[in-house]
Amino acid sequence: MKVYFEDIQLGDFAEYAKTVTEADILMFAAVSGDDNPVHINQEYAETTPFKSRIAHGMLTASFISTILGTRLPGEGCIYLSQSTRFKAAVKIGDTVHAKATVIELDPAKKRVKLATECRVRDTVVLDGESLVIAPSRG
């Protein structure tokens, strides 16, 4: 999907949901090289404040990238920056609901700023802002 800058309005939003599996965590660890035992070792994770394995924060943040690259603006957008605050842990079996909402438009540069948030049920697990360049008809 592709949304052109000229069609984007303040308040527009897109969403993505994903249930995090053990395979997701193991594959993310393999690709990223982040094999912190809190993610991959249950026995170790039980000694932490989380009491069980948790997903990588950046795995959760990648769901924002999914929205930007495939939904809003989608195909052809250029990701410039992301601020991210991790607020709570995501565990195996949690369904993460990611949302990105347009909060600022810069017509001269075709830039779009979006408020970003990930939730598990009623708990915000991540929030922040993204900045992208959207494709233009011009």
C-alpha positions, 0 to 999 in steps of 0.5 A: 500500500502507498499513501502519497503525502498530498493525501495525508491529513492530521489525525490519520492513523494506521494500526498493526497487531501481532501476537509475539511467539517464542519463534519471533523472539528466537529469530529476532535474537538470531538476526540482531545478535541480542542473545540477552538471557532475559529473552532466551533463557527461562531459568535466568529470566525467572531471577529477574523482576519480569519473572519470565522471558520477555521480548526484545524492546526493539522487536516491539518497536519494529511493529511501528516500522511495519506500519510506516513501511506497509500502511502509512505512508507505506511503500516508498517512505523513508524512515528518518527518525524514531524516539522510543520510550519502553514502558512495560515488558512484552511476554510470549503470547502477548498481542501487541497493538501498534498504532501510528497517528499523523501529528505534523505535516511539512509540505516543503520537505514532504515530511510526516511526524507520527505519534507512535504507541504499542499496547498490550491490552490496556497497558502502553508498552511503548510510545514515541514519535516517528519522522518519515518522508512520504512519497509524493505525486509531484 
